[in-house]
Amino acid sequence: MWEEKDNSLYRQFTFKDFSEAFAFMTRVALIAEKMDHHPTWKNVYNTVEITLNTHDAGDTVTDKDRELAKKIDALSE
């Protein structure tokens, strides 16, 4: 579940191992590149943390962030 705080959407994902986490990040990267909307993220072993906001809208949450979050959720189901 995405949490909206500090003008950002945030979610943490946990996977079986590093390979699964990295594969997920690769799929997210391909979607983000197509949307020209790139996340701020962090990966430690099997955990991926993603923060979304729109820099050119004053670092606030926009429909673009919500759309990317929805696409990311579809990958993790």
Secondary structure, DSSP 8 states (H G I E B T S, - for coil): --EEETTEEEEEEE-SSHHHHHHHHHHHHHHHHHHT---EEEEETTEEEEEE-BGGGTSB--HHHHHHHHHHHHHH-
